[in-house]
Amino acid sequence: MLINKTSGAVCVATAGVFAFANSAGAAEVKGEGLFEILGFPVTNSMLTTWVFTALAIVFFRFVLLRGGAKLVPSKGQLVVESMVNGLKEIFEPLMGERAFKAAFPLLLGFFAYILIMNWSGLIPGVGSVGLEQTATQGGEGTHFVPFLRPANTDLNTTLALAIISFVAWILFVLKYAGVKTFLYDTFGNKADKSETPLLLYFFLFAIFFAVGCIDIISILMRLISLSFRLFGNNFGGEVLLENMHEMALSLPRWFSWVIPLPFYLLEILIGLIQAFLFTILTAVYIGLLTNHNE
């Protein structure tokens, strides 16, 4: 059965907001399956990624940059160039010229993709139009499965982004800094041998090695921090909007839209901040090692 709003103990869905709870009231952190392609399951968060990525490509290619880039830029080209130049001025000093030129396409892709996916959940119909299915986790009643779910409210999506960021960090550091620079920066003795007593200088090797081991742990934890920060802010925002819609149900229809409106504006700002934060952290991680000589 196709529905656009459900209510009750199992699920509540309102325009532009997705909220799911099983019979125990626990929130899902992964997308729900819709169909399979050659045995490969396709979830609603994956479908959202495909749909909005295709729309973004068409919009930028055939609307903003219709006919391609020109010597005398159009208004759409000026918008794109302003965004690119703004990000360039921020990231290039952090990373150094050589690493920046190689990594900037990836950073620009991170920013644009995450921003679009963050804002996709604010569009009416995303998370609110889907199928009502029978609960399958031991509970009674029904389970609402939207056709489109904001991609970054799926932990699988944000973890995949964090893995891409981590692998890119390894590749760029190895290429533009090298293994020797990485090992020295992580485990090397930073004390000045000419100004440090010899006994203390050798003792500091053990200290810096221990600090390096802690640094390795912090590097691995980036996978968790990047993915959970992006997921938590988006998932929490969706829950917040859903609760505001719940509060508005008790108000007159002509006034009910006022309650959620400020929080939609807040989510627009948070979506932009989270896209920028993920991108600039990736740039900082790379620049910590590639920008030494510059």
C-alpha positions as CSV (number, residue, x, y, z in Angstrom):
1,M,0.0,0.0,0.0
2,L,1.4,3.4,-1.0
3,I,1.2,6.0,1.8
4,N,2.6,9.4,2.5
5,K,1.9,9.6,6.2
6,T,1.6,7.0,8.9
7,S,0.9,7.4,12.6
8,G,1.0,5.1,15.6
9,A,3.6,3.3,17.7
10,V,5.6,1.9,14.8
11,C,6.3,4.8,12.5
12,V,5.5,8.5,11.9
13,A,6.5,10.1,8.6
14,T,5.8,13.7,7.6
15,A,6.8,15.9,4.6
16,G,10.5,16.1,4.2
17,V,11.2,14.1,7.4
18,F,12.0,10.4,7.9
19,A,11.6,8.6,11.2
20,F,11.5,4.9,11.8
21,A,11.1,2.8,14.9
22,N,10.6,-0.9,15.3
23,S,8.3,-2.4,17.8
24,A,10.9,-1.7,20.6
25,G,11.2,1.9,19.6
26,A,14.8,1.7,18.5
27,A,16.0,3.8,15.5
28,E,17.5,2.2,12.5
29,V,21.0,3.3,11.4
30,K,20.9,1.7,8.0
31,G,18.7,2.0,4.9
32,E,15.8,-0.4,4.2
33,G,15.9,-2.6,1.2
34,L,13.5,-1.8,-1.7
35,F,14.5,-4.3,-4.5
36,E,17.4,-6.2,-5.9
37,I,19.5,-5.9,-9.1
38,L,21.1,-9.2,-10.0
39,G,20.9,-10.3,-6.4
40,F,22.4,-7.0,-5.1
41,P,20.1,-5.3,-2.6
42,V,19.2,-1.7,-3.3
43,T,18.2,0.4,-0.2
44,N,16.2,3.6,-0.1
45,S,19.3,5.6,0.9
46,M,21.2,4.2,-2.1
47,L,18.3,5.1,-4.4
48,T,18.3,8.7,-2.9
49,T,22.0,8.9,-3.7
50,W,21.5,7.8,-7.3
51,V,18.5,10.1,-7.9
52,F,20.0,13.3,-6.4
53,T,23.4,12.7,-7.9
54,A,21.8,12.4,-11.4
55,L,19.8,15.5,-10.8
56,A,22.8,17.4,-9.6
57,I,24.9,16.4,-12.7
58,V,22.0,17.4,-15.0
59,F,21.5,20.7,-13.2
60,F,25.2,21.7,-13.2
61,R,25.9,20.5,-16.7
62,F,22.8,21.6,-18.6
63,V,21.4,24.5,-16.5
64,L,24.2,26.3,-14.7
65,L,26.9,25.5,-17.2
66,R,24.8,25.1,-20.3
67,G,27.2,24.9,-23.3
68,G,30.2,24.4,-21.1
69,A,32.6,26.9,-19.6
70,K,33.1,30.1,-21.6
71,L,35.6,32.9,-21.6
72,V,32.9,35.4,-20.8
73,P,31.2,33.5,-17.9
74,S,27.4,33.2,-17.6
75,K,25.7,33.8,-14.3
76,G,25.6,30.0,-13.6
77,Q,29.3,29.7,-14.4
78,L,30.1,32.6,-12.0
79,V,28.2,30.8,-9.2
80,V,30.3,27.6,-9.8
81,E,33.6,29.5,-10.1
82,S,32.9,31.5,-7.0
83,M,32.3,28.3,-5.0
84,V,35.4,26.7,-6.4
85,N,37.6,29.7,-5.8
86,G,36.3,30.2,-2.3
87,L,37.1,26.6,-1.4
88,K,40.5,26.9,-3.1
89,E,41.5,29.9,-1.0
90,I,40.7,27.9,2.2
91,F,42.2,24.5,1.3
92,E,45.4,25.4,-0.6
93,P,47.2,27.0,2.4
94,L,46.4,24.0,4.5
95,M,47.7,21.4,2.1
96,G,50.5,22.9,0.1
97,E,50.4,23.6,-3.6
98,R,51.4,20.1,-4.9
99,A,49.0,18.1,-2.7
100,F,46.2,20.6,-3.2
101,K,46.3,20.3,-7.0
102,A,45.9,16.5,-6.8
103,A,43.4,16.4,-3.9
104,F,41.1,19.3,-4.8
105,P,38.8,17.4,-7.2
106,L,38.2,14.9,-4.4
107,L,37.6,17.7,-1.8
108,L,35.2,19.5,-4.1
109,G,33.4,16.2,-4.7
110,F,33.1,15.6,-1.0
111,F,31.7,19.1,-0.4
112,A,29.1,19.1,-3.2
113,Y,28.0,15.5,-2.6
114,I,27.6,15.8,1.2
115,L,25.9,19.2,0.9
116,I,23.3,17.8,-1.6
117,M,22.7,14.7,0.4
118,N,22.3,16.8,3.6
119,W,19.7,19.0,2.0
120,S,17.9,16.2,0.2
121,G,16.0,15.3,3.5
122,L,14.4,18.8,3.5
123,I,12.5,18.2,0.3
124,P,8.9,17.1,0.6
125,G,8.4,13.5,-0.4
126,V,11.9,12.3,0.8
127,G,11.2,10.0,3.8
128,S,7.4,10.5,3.6
129,V,6.3,8.6,0.6
130,G,6.7,4.8,0.6
131,L,5.2,1.4,1.4
132,E,3.6,0.1,4.6
133,Q,4.9,-3.4,5.2
134,T,4.3,-6.0,7.9
135,A,6.8,-5.8,10.7
136,T,9.4,-8.6,10.5
137,Q,11.4,-8.3,13.7
138,G,9.1,-10.2,16.0
139,G,6.7,-7.3,16.5
140,E,3.1,-6.9,15.5
141,G,1.7,-4.2,13.2
142,T,3.2,-2.5,10.2
143,H,6.5,-1.0,9.2
144,F,6.8,2.1,7.0
145,V,9.5,2.0,4.3
146,P,10.0,5.2,2.4
147,F,11.1,5.1,-1.2
148,L,13.7,7.8,-0.6
149,R,15.6,8.3,2.6
150,P,18.3,11.0,3.2
151,A,21.5,9.3,2.3
152,N,23.6,10.6,5.2
153,T,21.1,9.3,7.8
154,D,22.4,5.9,6.8
155,L,25.5,5.0,8.7
156,N,26.7,2.8,5.8
157,T,26.9,5.9,3.6
158,T,28.8,8.1,6.0
159,L,31.2,5.2,6.8
160,A,31.8,4.8,3.1
161,L,32.7,8.5,2.8
162,A,35.0,8.2,5.8
163,I,36.8,5.2,4.2
164,I,37.3,7.1,1.0
165,S,38.7,10.0,2.9
166,F,41.0,7.7,4.9
167,V,42.3,5.9,1.8
168,A,42.9,9.2,0.0
169,W,44.8,10.4,3.0
170,I,47.1,7.4,2.8
171,L,47.7,7.8,-0.9
172,F,48.4,11.5,-0.9
173,V,50.7,11.3,2.2
174,L,52.7,8.5,0.6
175,K,53.0,10.4,-2.7
176,Y,53.7,13.9,-1.5
177,A,55.3,13.3,1.9
178,G,56.7,9.8,1.8
179,V,57.1,7.1,4.4
180,K,60.1,8.7,6.0
181,T,58.3,11.9,6.7
182,F,55.3,10.0,8.1
183,L,57.5,7.9,10.4
184,Y,59.5,10.9,11.7
185,D,56.3,13.0,12.2
186,T,54.7,10.1,14.1
187,F,57.5,8.5,16.1
188,G,60.6,10.7,15.6
189,N,62.4,12.5,18.3
190,K,61.6,16.2,17.9
191,A,64.1,17.4,20.5
192,D,67.1,19.5,19.4
193,K,70.1,17.3,20.0
194,S,72.5,20.2,20.4
195,E,70.4,21.8,23.2
196,T,69.3,18.6,25.0
197,P,71.4,16.6,27.4
198,L,72.5,13.3,25.8
199,L,70.8,11.1,28.4
200,L,67.5,13.0,28.2
201,Y,67.7,13.0,24.5
202,F,67.8,9.2,24.3
203,F,65.1,9.0,26.9
204,L,62.8,11.1,24.8
205,F,63.0,8.5,22.0
206,A,60.8,6.3,24.2
207,I,58.4,9.2,25.0
208,F,58.0,10.1,21.4
209,F,57.5,6.5,20.4
210,A,54.7,6.1,23.0
211,V,53.1,9.4,21.7
212,G,53.4,8.0,18.2
213,C,51.5,4.9,19.2
214,I,48.7,7.0,20.6
215,D,48.8,9.1,17.3
216,I,48.3,5.9,15.3
217,I,45.2,5.1,17.3
218,S,43.9,8.6,16.8
219,I,44.5,8.3,13.0
220,L,42.4,5.0,12.9
221,M,39.7,6.7,15.0
222,R,39.2,9.2,12.2
223,L,37.0,6.5,10.5
224,I,34.7,6.6,13.5
225,S,34.8,10.4,14.1
226,L,34.2,11.4,10.5
227,S,31.4,8.9,9.9
228,F,29.6,9.2,13.2
229,R,29.8,13.0,13.3
230,L,28.1,13.3,9.8
231,F,25.6,10.5,10.5
232,G,24.7,11.8,14.0
233,N,24.1,15.4,12.9
234,N,21.9,14.4,10.0
235,F,20.0,11.6,11.8
236,G,19.5,13.9,14.8
237,G,18.2,16.6,12.5
238,E,15.7,14.4,10.9
239,V,14.4,13.3,14.3
240,L,14.2,16.9,15.5
241,L,12.1,17.9,12.4
242,E,9.9,14.9,12.9
243,N,9.2,15.9,16.5
244,M,8.5,19.5,15.5
245,H,5.9,18.2,13.1
246,E,4.4,16.1,15.8
247,M,4.1,19.2,18.0
248,A,2.5,21.1,15.1
249,L,-0.3,18.5,14.7
250,S,-2.2,19.9,17.7
251,L,-2.3,23.4,16.2
252,P,-4.7,24.8,13.7
253,R,-3.8,23.8,10.1
254,W,-3.1,27.3,8.9
255,F,-0.6,27.9,11.8
256,S,1.0,24.4,12.0
257,W,3.7,25.2,9.5
258,V,5.2,27.9,11.7
259,I,6.6,25.5,14.3
260,P,8.9,23.4,12.0
261,L,10.0,26.4,9.8
262,P,12.8,27.7,12.1
263,F,14.2,24.2,12.4
264,Y,14.2,23.7,8.6
265,L,16.3,26.9,8.3
266,L,18.6,25.6,11.1
267,E,19.0,22.3,9.2
268,I,20.0,24.2,6.0
269,L,22.8,25.9,8.0
270,I,23.8,22.6,9.7
271,G,23.9,20.8,6.4
272,L,26.3,23.4,5.0
273,I,28.5,23.3,8.1
274,Q,28.7,19.5,8.1
275,A,29.6,19.4,4.5
276,F,32.3,22.0,5.0
277,L,33.6,20.4,8.2
278,F,34.0,16.9,6.7
279,T,35.9,18.4,3.7
280,I,38.2,20.7,5.7
281,L,39.1,17.9,8.1
282,T,40.1,15.7,5.2
283,A,42.2,18.6,3.9
284,V,43.8,19.2,7.3
285,Y,44.7,15.6,7.8
286,I,46.5,15.5,4.4
287,G,48.1,18.9,4.9
288,L,49.5,18.0,8.3
289,L,52.1,15.9,6.5
290,T,52.2,17.2,2.9
291,N,52.6,20.9,3.9
292,H,55.8,20.6,5.9
293,N,58.3,21.8,3.3
294,E,56.0,24.7,2.2
